[in-house]
Every structure is written in C-alpha cells, then in structure tokens.
Amino acid sequence: MAALPPNVHVSTHPCLQAKLSQLRSASTSSRETKQLVHEIATIIGCEALAKGLSIEETGT
C-alpha cells in the first residue's frame, strides 16, 4: 500500500470498523444503511473534534 498524505487519518476505532463491515454487507437493508451512516458520521465527528481539542491549565 502506498504511503498516505499527512492530512489523511485512518481510524482504527473498533466500533467504526464493525459498523463499516455491517455497511458493506449485502444483506443490510436501506433503513439499516441510513442508521449506520449516521452512526459512522457521529464516530468520525467525535474523533475529529477530539483531535482538535486541547487542555489548557487555568491555574485555579
């Protein structure tokens, strides 16, 4: 596999990997697909927000 650009993040979150496997399944209904896409987007959004957050000491 070729090296990825530095701005590409590959998630290894086990819940995300499980949901992607379910999404790829041929037996997944359209309703399940919609729900899985929503759940995947939530996980990716949380990862993106967590990466951008920093802890700042206030001294109190």
Gaussian input, Z-matrix of N, CA and C with variables (Angstrom, degrees):
# hf/3-21g

backbone

0 1
 N
 C     1     B1
 C     2     B2     1     A1
 N     3     B3     2     A2     1     D1
 C     4     B4     3     A3     2     D2
 C     5     B5     4     A4     3     D3
 N     6     B6     5     A5     4     D4
 C     7     B7     6     A6     5     D5
 C     8     B8     7     A7     6     D6
 N     9     B9     8     A8     7     D7
 C    10    B10     9     A9     8     D8
 C    11    B11    10    A10     9     D9
 N    12    B12    11    A11    10    D10
 C    13    B13    12    A12    11    D11
 C    14    B14    13    A13    12    D12
 N    15    B15    14    A14    13    D13
 C    16    B16    15    A15    14    D14
 C    17    B17    16    A16    15    D15
 N    18    B18    17    A17    16    D16
 C    19    B19    18    A18    17    D17
 C    20    B20    19    A19    18    D18
 N    21    B21    20    A20    19    D19
 C    22    B22    21    A21    20    D20
 C    23    B23    22    A22    21    D21
 N    24    B24    23    A23    22    D22
 C    25    B25    24    A24    23    D23
 C    26    B26    25    A25    24    D24
 N    27    B27    26    A26    25    D25
 C    28    B28    27    A27    26    D26
 C    29    B29    28    A28    27    D27
 N    30    B30    29    A29    28    D28
 C    31    B31    30    A30    29    D29
 C    32    B32    31    A31    30    D30
 N    33    B33    32    A32    31    D31
 C    34    B34    33    A33    32    D32
 C    35    B35    34    A34    33    D33
 N    36    B36    35    A35    34    D34
 C    37    B37    36    A36    35    D35
 C    38    B38    37    A37    36    D36
 N    39    B39    38    A38    37    D37
 C    40    B40    39    A39    38    D38
 C    41    B41    40    A40    39    D39
 N    42    B42    41    A41    40    D40
 C    43    B43    42    A42    41    D41
 C    44    B44    43    A43    42    D42
 N    45    B45    44    A44    43    D43
 C    46    B46    45    A45    44    D44
 C    47    B47    46    A46    45    D45
 N    48    B48    47    A47    46    D46
 C    49    B49    48    A48    47    D47
 C    50    B50    49    A49    48    D48
 N    51    B51    50    A50    49    D49
 C    52    B52    51    A51    50    D50
 C    53    B53    52    A52    51    D51
 N    54    B54    53    A53    52    D52
 C    55    B55    54    A54    53    D53
 C    56    B56    55    A55    54    D54
 N    57    B57    56    A56    55    D55
 C    58    B58    57    A57    56    D56
 C    59    B59    58    A58    57    D57
 N    60    B60    59    A59    58    D58
 C    61    B61    60    A60    59    D59
 C    62    B62    61    A61    60    D60
 N    63    B63    62    A62    61    D61
 C    64    B64    63    A63    62    D62
 C    65    B65    64    A64    63    D63
 N    66    B66    65    A65    64    D64
 C    67    B67    66    A66    65    D65
 C    68    B68    67    A67    66    D66
 N    69    B69    68    A68    67    D67
 C    70    B70    69    A69    68    D68
 C    71    B71    70    A70    69    D69
 N    72    B72    71    A71    70    D70
 C    73    B73    72    A72    71    D71
 C    74    B74    73    A73    72    D72
 N    75    B75    74    A74    73    D73
 C    76    B76    75    A75    74    D74
 C    77    B77    76    A76    75    D75
 N    78    B78    77    A77    76    D76
 C    79    B79    78    A78    77    D77
 C    80    B80    79    A79    78    D78
 N    81    B81    80    A80    79    D79
 C    82    B82    81    A81    80    D80
 C    83    B83    82    A82    81    D81
 N    84    B84    83    A83    82    D82
 C    85    B85    84    A84    83    D83
 C    86    B86    85    A85    84    D84
 N    87    B87    86    A86    85    D85
 C    88    B88    87    A87    86    D86
 C    89    B89    88    A88    87    D87
 N    90    B90    89    A89    88    D88
 C    91    B91    90    A90    89    D89
 C    92    B92    91    A91    90    D90
 N    93    B93    92    A92    91    D91
 C    94    B94    93    A93    92    D92
 C    95    B95    94    A94    93    D93
 N    96    B96    95    A95    94    D94
 C    97    B97    96    A96    95    D95
 C    98    B98    97    A97    96    D96
 N    99    B99    98    A98    97    D97
 C   100   B100    99    A99    98    D98
 C   101   B101   100   A100    99    D99
 N   102   B102   101   A101   100   D100
 C   103   B103   102   A102   101   D101
 C   104   B104   103   A103   102   D102
 N   105   B105   104   A104   103   D103
 C   106   B106   105   A105   104   D104
 C   107   B107   106   A106   105   D105
 N   108   B108   107   A107   106   D106
 C   109   B109   108   A108   107   D107
 C   110   B110   109   A109   108   D108
 N   111   B111   110   A110   109   D109
 C   112   B112   111   A111   110   D110
 C   113   B113   112   A112   111   D111
 N   114   B114   113   A113   112   D112
 C   115   B115   114   A114   113   D113
 C   116   B116   115   A115   114   D114
 N   117   B117   116   A116   115   D115
 C   118   B118   117   A117   116   D116
 C   119   B119   118   A118   117   D117
 N   120   B120   119   A119   118   D118
 C   121   B121   120   A120   119   D119
 C   122   B122   121   A121   120   D120
 N   123   B123   122   A122   121   D121
 C   124   B124   123   A123   122   D122
 C   125   B125   124   A124   123   D123
 N   126   B126   125   A125   124   D124
 C   127   B127   126   A126   125   D125
 C   128   B128   127   A127   126   D126
 N   129   B129   128   A128   127   D127
 C   130   B130   129   A129   128   D128
 C   131   B131   130   A130   129   D129
 N   132   B132   131   A131   130   D130
 C   133   B133   132   A132   131   D131
 C   134   B134   133   A133   132   D132
 N   135   B135   134   A134   133   D133
 C   136   B136   135   A135   134   D134
 C   137   B137   136   A136   135   D135
 N   138   B138   137   A137   136   D136
 C   139   B139   138   A138   137   D137
 C   140   B140   139   A139   138   D138
 N   141   B141   140   A140   139   D139
 C   142   B142   141   A141   140   D140
 C   143   B143   142   A142   141   D141
 N   144   B144   143   A143   142   D142
 C   145   B145   144   A144   143   D143
 C   146   B146   145   A145   144   D144
 N   147   B147   146   A146   145   D145
 C   148   B148   147   A147   146   D146
 C   149   B149   148   A148   147   D147
 N   150   B150   149   A149   148   D148
 C   151   B151   150   A150   149   D149
 C   152   B152   151   A151   150   D150
 N   153   B153   152   A152   151   D151
 C   154   B154   153   A153   152   D152
 C   155   B155   154   A154   153   D153
 N   156   B156   155   A155   154   D154
 C   157   B157   156   A156   155   D155
 C   158   B158   157   A157   156   D156
 N   159   B159   158   A158   157   D157
 C   160   B160   159   A159   158   D158
 C   161   B161   160   A160   159   D159
 N   162   B162   161   A161   160   D160
 C   163   B163   162   A162   161   D161
 C   164   B164   163   A163   162   D162
 N   165   B165   164   A164   163   D163
 C   166   B166   165   A165   164   D164
 C   167   B167   166   A166   165   D165
 N   168   B168   167   A167   166   D166
 C   169   B169   168   A168   167   D167
 C   170   B170   169   A169   168   D168
 N   171   B171   170   A170   169   D169
 C   172   B172   171   A171   170   D170
 C   173   B173   172   A172   171   D171
 N   174   B174   173   A173   172   D172
 C   175   B175   174   A174   173   D173
 C   176   B176   175   A175   174   D174
 N   177   B177   176   A176   175   D175
 C   178   B178   177   A177   176   D176
 C   179   B179   178   A178   177   D177

   B1=1.4542
   B2=1.5230
   B3=1.3098
   B4=1.4608
   B5=1.5225
   B6=1.3204
   B7=1.4648
   B8=1.5271
   B9=1.3167
   B10=1.4622
   B11=1.5223
   B12=1.3268
   B13=1.4646
   B14=1.5278
   B15=1.3247
   B16=1.4666
   B17=1.5313
   B18=1.3239
   B19=1.4649
   B20=1.5304
   B21=1.3378
   B22=1.4632
   B23=1.5250
   B24=1.3339
   B25=1.4595
   B26=1.5233
   B27=1.3172
   B28=1.4585
   B29=1.5210
   B30=1.3165
   B31=1.4572
   B32=1.5209
   B33=1.3249
   B34=1.4607
   B35=1.5252
   B36=1.3293
   B37=1.4629
   B38=1.5320
   B39=1.3414
   B40=1.4710
   B41=1.5274
   B42=1.3240
   B43=1.4743
   B44=1.5255
   B45=1.3185
   B46=1.4579
   B47=1.5291
   B48=1.3099
   B49=1.4646
   B50=1.5281
   B51=1.3250
   B52=1.4665
   B53=1.5285
   B54=1.3257
   B55=1.4702
   B56=1.5285
   B57=1.3251
   B58=1.4627
   B59=1.5273
   B60=1.3173
   B61=1.4703
   B62=1.5259
   B63=1.3355
   B64=1.4692
   B65=1.5237
   B66=1.3330
   B67=1.4618
   B68=1.5294
   B69=1.3283
   B70=1.4687
   B71=1.5296
   B72=1.3176
   B73=1.4599
   B74=1.5277
   B75=1.3177
   B76=1.4671
   B77=1.5219
   B78=1.3273
   B79=1.4657
   B80=1.5327
   B81=1.3262
   B82=1.4642
   B83=1.5254
   B84=1.3331
   B85=1.4675
   B86=1.5286
   B87=1.3229
   B88=1.4655
   B89=1.5296
   B90=1.3300
   B91=1.4700
   B92=1.5331
   B93=1.3389
   B94=1.4682
   B95=1.5273
   B96=1.3330
   B97=1.4616
   B98=1.5162
   B99=1.3235
   B100=1.4651
   B101=1.5298
   B102=1.3269
   B103=1.4618
   B104=1.5295
   B105=1.3277
   B106=1.4661
   B107=1.5237
   B108=1.3268
   B109=1.4662
   B110=1.5236
   B111=1.3221
   B112=1.4668
   B113=1.5323
   B114=1.3236
   B115=1.4658
   B116=1.5282
   B117=1.3257
   B118=1.4657
   B119=1.5243
   B120=1.3259
   B121=1.4668
   B122=1.5239
   B123=1.3223
   B124=1.4660
   B125=1.5258
   B126=1.3142
   B127=1.4684
   B128=1.5276
   B129=1.3274
   B130=1.4640
   B131=1.5272
   B132=1.3340
   B133=1.4655
   B134=1.5153
   B135=1.3188
   B136=1.4777
   B137=1.5181
   B138=1.3237
   B139=1.4653
   B140=1.5260
   B141=1.3184
   B142=1.4650
   B143=1.5240
   B144=1.3294
   B145=1.4661
   B146=1.5231
   B147=1.3189
   B148=1.4656
   B149=1.5223
   B150=1.3101
   B151=1.4620
   B152=1.5287
   B153=1.3266
   B154=1.4579
   B155=1.5131
   B156=1.3292
   B157=1.4594
   B158=1.5162
   B159=1.3226
   B160=1.4591
   B161=1.5188
   B162=1.3198
   B163=1.4587
   B164=1.5165
   B165=1.3167
   B166=1.4572
   B167=1.5201
   B168=1.3214
   B169=1.4635
   B170=1.5248
   B171=1.3375
   B172=1.4646
   B173=1.5176
   B174=1.3071
   B175=1.4528
   B176=1.5115
   B177=1.3225
   B178=1.4667
   B179=1.4925
   A1=108.79
   A2=116.63
   A3=121.88
   A4=110.18
   A5=115.18
   A6=120.24
   A7=109.29
   A8=115.19
   A9=120.60
   A10=110.05
   A11=117.60
   A12=120.34
   A13=110.36
   A14=117.68
   A15=120.44
   A16=114.20
   A17=117.99
   A18=120.05
   A19=113.08
   A20=117.66
   A21=122.22
   A22=108.81
   A23=115.80
   A24=121.56
   A25=108.47
   A26=116.95
   A27=121.89
   A28=107.33
   A29=115.84
   A30=120.54
   A31=110.48
   A32=115.20
   A33=120.95
   A34=110.63
   A35=116.52
   A36=121.56
   A37=108.67
   A38=117.61
   A39=119.83
   A40=114.04
   A41=117.98
   A42=120.06
   A43=110.22
   A44=116.43
   A45=120.77
   A46=110.16
   A47=117.18
   A48=120.46
   A49=111.31
   A50=117.49
   A51=121.22
   A52=110.69
   A53=116.66
   A54=120.51
   A55=111.04
   A56=117.35
   A57=120.36
   A58=110.82
   A59=116.98
   A60=120.52
   A61=110.79
   A62=116.33
   A63=120.39
   A64=110.31
   A65=116.76
   A66=121.55
   A67=111.01
   A68=117.10
   A69=121.86
   A70=112.96
   A71=117.03
   A72=121.08
   A73=111.29
   A74=115.76
   A75=120.83
   A76=111.85
   A77=117.57
   A78=120.57
   A79=113.07
   A80=117.90
   A81=121.22
   A82=109.74
   A83=116.42
   A84=121.08
   A85=110.11
   A86=115.93
   A87=119.97
   A88=111.05
   A89=116.48
   A90=120.04
   A91=110.40
   A92=116.21
   A93=120.63
   A94=110.86
   A95=116.81
   A96=121.11
   A97=110.65
   A98=116.54
   A99=121.02
   A100=110.66
   A101=117.14
   A102=121.69
   A103=110.99
   A104=116.54
   A105=120.44
   A106=111.65
   A107=117.24
   A108=120.54
   A109=109.98
   A110=117.14
   A111=121.18
   A112=110.47
   A113=117.22
   A114=121.47
   A115=111.44
   A116=117.10
   A117=121.47
   A118=110.13
   A119=116.66
   A120=120.54
   A121=111.25
   A122=117.24
   A123=121.19
   A124=110.83
   A125=117.21
   A126=120.93
   A127=110.54
   A128=116.99
   A129=120.72
   A130=110.40
   A131=116.33
   A132=120.19
   A133=112.24
   A134=116.66
   A135=120.64
   A136=110.92
   A137=117.32
   A138=120.29
   A139=110.83
   A140=116.77
   A141=120.48
   A142=111.15
   A143=116.44
   A144=119.70
   A145=111.55
   A146=117.05
   A147=120.77
   A148=111.15
   A149=116.78
   A150=120.57
   A151=111.12
   A152=116.97
   A153=121.06
   A154=114.41
   A155=117.64
   A156=120.88
   A157=110.70
   A158=115.10
   A159=119.81
   A160=109.05
   A161=116.03
   A162=121.82
   A163=108.11
   A164=114.87
   A165=120.14
   A166=108.92
   A167=116.75
   A168=121.91
   A169=109.13
   A170=116.19
   A171=119.75
   A172=112.20
   A173=117.14
   A174=120.62
   A175=114.40
   A176=118.46
   A177=120.55
   A178=111.49
   D1=136.28
   D2=179.62
   D3=-70.86
   D4=153.60
   D5=178.22
   D6=-66.47
   D7=140.46
   D8=-179.84
   D9=-87.71
   D10=152.59
   D11=176.34
   D12=-62.22
   D13=156.57
   D14=-177.08
   D15=-64.42
   D16=-19.84
   D17=-178.91
   D18=-90.70
   D19=9.14
   D20=178.58
   D21=-103.92
   D22=129.26
   D23=178.49
   D24=-113.53
   D25=128.20
   D26=176.54
   D27=-105.26
   D28=114.19
   D29=-178.00
   D30=-77.33
   D31=138.46
   D32=176.39
   D33=-115.51
   D34=17.50
   D35=-178.56
   D36=-63.76
   D37=125.52
   D38=-176.18
   D39=-61.71
   D40=-35.23
   D41=178.50
   D42=-66.29
   D43=-40.60
   D44=179.32
   D45=-64.72
   D46=-43.36
   D47=179.13
   D48=-62.62
   D49=-39.33
   D50=178.79
   D51=-65.52
   D52=-42.88
   D53=-179.47
   D54=-67.50
   D55=-36.24
   D56=176.50
   D57=-65.47
   D58=-37.85
   D59=176.81
   D60=-63.67
   D61=-42.75
   D62=177.47
   D63=-63.08
   D64=-39.79
   D65=-178.77
   D66=-64.67
   D67=-35.39
   D68=-179.56
   D69=-74.72
   D70=-18.36
   D71=-176.30
   D72=-64.33
   D73=136.33
   D74=179.03
   D75=-68.40
   D76=-20.77
   D77=-177.80
   D78=-88.37
   D79=2.37
   D80=-179.85
   D81=-74.68
   D82=125.92
   D83=-179.90
   D84=-75.84
   D85=167.81
   D86=179.50
   D87=-65.32
   D88=-34.73
   D89=177.89
   D90=-65.55
   D91=-44.32
   D92=177.96
   D93=-64.49
   D94=-37.71
   D95=178.50
   D96=-59.99
   D97=-46.16
   D98=179.60
   D99=-61.01
   D100=-44.31
   D101=179.79
   D102=-65.30
   D103=-42.91
   D104=179.86
   D105=-64.03
   D106=-41.38
   D107=178.28
   D108=-61.37
   D109=-41.04
   D110=177.66
   D111=-62.42
   D112=-46.49
   D113=-179.05
   D114=-65.46
   D115=-40.03
   D116=178.18
   D117=-63.89
   D118=-43.75
   D119=178.69
   D120=-61.83
   D121=-37.89
   D122=178.35
   D123=-64.05
   D124=-45.36
   D125=179.81
   D126=-63.56
   D127=-45.62
   D128=-180.00
   D129=-63.29
   D130=-40.96
   D131=177.88
   D132=-62.18
   D133=-42.18
   D134=178.19
   D135=-63.80
   D136=-41.84
   D137=178.06
   D138=-63.16
   D139=-41.90
   D140=-179.28
   D141=-65.80
   D142=-42.58
   D143=179.06
   D144=-66.66
   D145=-41.12
   D146=-178.72
   D147=-64.18
   D148=-36.24
   D149=-179.35
   D150=-68.06
   D151=-31.18
   D152=-177.60
   D153=-87.92
   D154=-9.64
   D155=-178.58
   D156=-85.81
   D157=148.56
   D158=175.22
   D159=-135.72
   D160=154.07
   D161=179.49
   D162=-98.27
   D163=130.95
   D164=-178.52
   D165=-122.19
   D166=126.11
   D167=178.32
   D168=-73.14
   D169=133.08
   D170=179.20
   D171=-99.64
   D172=-12.59
   D173=177.89
   D174=83.56
   D175=9.92
   D176=179.67
   D177=-101.79

